[in-house]
Amino acid sequence: MLSRPFRSVLYIPGSKERALEKARGLAMDAILFDLEDAVTPDAKLAARATLAAALAEGGYGQRYRIVRINALDTEWGADDAAAAAEMDCDAVLLPKVRGAADINALAKLVGSKPIWCMMESPLGVLHAEEIAAHPLVEGFVLGTNDLAKDLGTRKAADRAPLQYALQKCLLAARAYGVIAVDGVYNAFKDDEGLTVECAQGRDMGYDGKSLIHPAQIDIANRIFAPTEAEIDLAQRQIAAFEVAEAEGQGVAVVDGQIVENLHVATARAMLAKAEAIRAVTAQES
C-alpha cells in the first residue's frame, strides 16, 4: 500500500448522483465517498442506497474507493457499516476514532474490509500509536477542522497550533506502515494557499492531501509526486552506490553529498512511487 499513490484524496457526497458520476472522470488517486458530514440527516438513508448503486455500476478505474460512514454512536453508523461491508469499495473510513475499541466495534460489522481512521479528536491523537498498531488499520485521514474546533485553536497559515497532532499521527502511521493523508484546505479557490499547505504536508512526510473540490486535484498531484530533479538524483545515487559497492566501498559521493544504504533505500522508494504514478496516469488516459 505504501507504494501506491495517495497524492489526492477527494471527498464526494454519497447523496449526489451528479458528483458520483463526475468523479469517474477526475484524476484523483483516491475517493472518499462521504455518508457523514456531506449528507444531511434527512438524506442519509437515501444516500446509502445511492452510493451502493454507483459503486456497483463501477467506472472508477484504479482510484482507491473509501466509504466514510457515520460514527457508530449515531443512529446511522451501524447500518452504514453493514451496508459498506457489501459495497464494491476498497475500505471503510470511520470518523472520530478514539482508540482500538472503536476499530474492533467496526470490524464486527464490516468483516474483512480494510479500515481507515479519521484522526480528528484529542483522544484519537493521544492514542494514535494504539490505533496505527491495530492489524486492521490501513490508513489515517487527518480531520484538521474538527481537531482545531476541539482544541480551540486560532487559524494560522503555518498550522503551528496543529503541528504536534500532525507529527504525532504521522509518526504513528510510519511506525506501523499505515497510509497518512493530510487534512483538507478549506479555501478551495486559493491555489497559492493550497500549494503552501500541500508542500508543508509533503515536507513532513504525508502521502497526500484530502480535498474538498476537484479544482484542488492538480495541485495535490503535483506537490505530492516526486519532481524530475528528485527522480534524476535518486537514479544517480543508486548508480553511484552500486559502483561503490562493486569496488568494495560502503559509501558513494553524489553532488558532494555522502550516499549510504539509507539514502539508496529512500531513492528506490521514490522511484517506485514515481513508477506507480506513471502507471496510474497511463491507465486513466
MOBELPE-V851240 format. One record per residue. RES is the residue in one letter. OMEGA is omega in whole degrees, 0 to 359 (none if undefined). Layout:
BEGIN
res:RES omega:OMEGA
res:RES omega:OMEGA
END
This chain:
BEGIN
res:M omega:184
res:L omega:176
res:S omega:179
res:R omega:181
res:P omega:172
res:F omega:183
res:R omega:185
res:S omega:183
res:V omega:191
res:L omega:173
res:Y omega:175
res:I omega:178
res:P omega:179
res:G omega:182
res:S omega:188
res:K omega:182
res:E omega:181
res:R omega:179
res:A omega:179
res:L omega:177
res:E omega:181
res:K omega:183
res:A omega:180
res:R omega:182
res:G omega:181
res:L omega:190
res:A omega:176
res:M omega:179
res:D omega:182
res:A omega:179
res:I omega:171
res:L omega:177
res:F omega:193
res:D omega:171
res:L omega:186
res:E omega:190
res:D omega:184
res:A omega:184
res:V omega:180
res:T omega:182
res:P omega:183
res:D omega:182
res:A omega:188
res:K omega:181
res:L omega:179
res:A omega:180
res:A omega:179
res:R omega:181
res:A omega:180
res:T omega:181
res:L omega:179
res:A omega:180
res:A omega:180
res:A omega:179
res:L omega:178
res:A omega:178
res:E omega:176
res:G omega:180
res:G omega:182
res:Y omega:173
res:G omega:183
res:Q omega:181
res:R omega:180
res:Y omega:188
res:R omega:182
res:I omega:178
res:V omega:175
res:R omega:179
res:I omega:171
res:N omega:180
res:A omega:184
res:L omega:178
res:D omega:173
res:T omega:181
res:E omega:183
res:W omega:192
res:G omega:184
res:A omega:180
res:D omega:174
res:D omega:183
res:A omega:180
res:A omega:178
res:A omega:180
res:A omega:179
res:A omega:181
res:E omega:182
res:M omega:177
res:D omega:180
res:C omega:183
res:D omega:184
res:A omega:177
res:V omega:181
res:L omega:181
res:L omega:178
res:P omega:171
res:K omega:178
res:V omega:182
res:R omega:182
res:G omega:184
res:A omega:181
res:A omega:178
res:D omega:180
res:I omega:178
res:N omega:179
res:A omega:179
res:L omega:182
res:A omega:179
res:K omega:184
res:L omega:185
res:V omega:176
res:G omega:187
res:S omega:180
res:K omega:173
res:P omega:184
res:I omega:171
res:W omega:186
res:C omega:169
res:M omega:178
res:M omega:192
res:E omega:179
res:S omega:177
res:P omega:179
res:L omega:179
res:G omega:179
res:V omega:180
res:L omega:181
res:H omega:185
res:A omega:181
res:E omega:178
res:E omega:181
res:I omega:181
res:A omega:182
res:A omega:182
res:H omega:187
res:P omega:181
res:L omega:184
res:V omega:182
res:E omega:184
res:G omega:172
res:F omega:166
res:V omega:181
res:L omega:175
res:G omega:189
res:T omega:178
res:N omega:179
res:D omega:180
res:L omega:178
res:A omega:178
res:K omega:182
res:D omega:180
res:L omega:183
res:G omega:183
res:T omega:170
res:R omega:180
res:K omega:178
res:A omega:183
res:A omega:180
res:D omega:180
res:R omega:181
res:A omega:180
res:P omega:183
res:L omega:187
res:Q omega:181
res:Y omega:181
res:A omega:179
res:L omega:182
res:Q omega:181
res:K omega:179
res:C omega:178
res:L omega:178
res:L omega:180
res:A omega:180
res:A omega:181
res:R omega:180
res:A omega:185
res:Y omega:174
res:G omega:182
res:V omega:175
res:I omega:180
res:A omega:181
res:V omega:183
res:D omega:181
res:G omega:185
res:V omega:170
res:Y omega:193
res:N omega:184
res:A omega:191
res:F omega:175
res:K omega:182
res:D omega:183
res:D omega:181
res:E omega:179
res:G omega:178
res:L omega:179
res:T omega:179
res:V omega:183
res:E omega:175
res:C omega:180
res:A omega:177
res:Q omega:179
res:G omega:178
res:R omega:180
res:D omega:178
res:M omega:180
res:G omega:178
res:Y omega:182
res:D omega:182
res:G omega:186
res:K omega:170
res:S omega:191
res:L omega:180
res:I omega:183
res:H omega:179
res:P omega:180
res:A omega:181
res:Q omega:189
res:I omega:186
res:D omega:181
res:I omega:179
res:A omega:179
res:N omega:181
res:R omega:186
res:I omega:184
res:F omega:175
res:A omega:174
res:P omega:177
res:T omega:177
res:E omega:179
res:A omega:179
res:E omega:178
res:I omega:179
res:D omega:179
res:L omega:180
res:A omega:180
res:Q omega:181
res:R omega:177
res:Q omega:180
res:I omega:181
res:A omega:181
res:A omega:181
res:F omega:179
res:E omega:176
res:V omega:180
res:A omega:179
res:E omega:181
res:A omega:178
res:E omega:178
res:G omega:180
res:Q omega:180
res:G omega:180
res:V omega:173
res:A omega:177
res:V omega:178
res:V omega:180
res:D omega:178
res:G omega:182
res:Q omega:176
res:I omega:176
res:V omega:179
res:E omega:181
res:N omega:184
res:L omega:178
res:H omega:178
res:V omega:178
res:A omega:177
res:T omega:180
res:A omega:180
res:R omega:178
res:A omega:179
res:M omega:179
res:L omega:177
res:A omega:178
res:K omega:179
res:A omega:179
res:E omega:178
res:A omega:178
res:I omega:179
res:R omega:181
res:A omega:179
res:V omega:181
res:T omega:180
res:A omega:180
res:Q omega:180
res:E omega:181
res:S omega:none
END
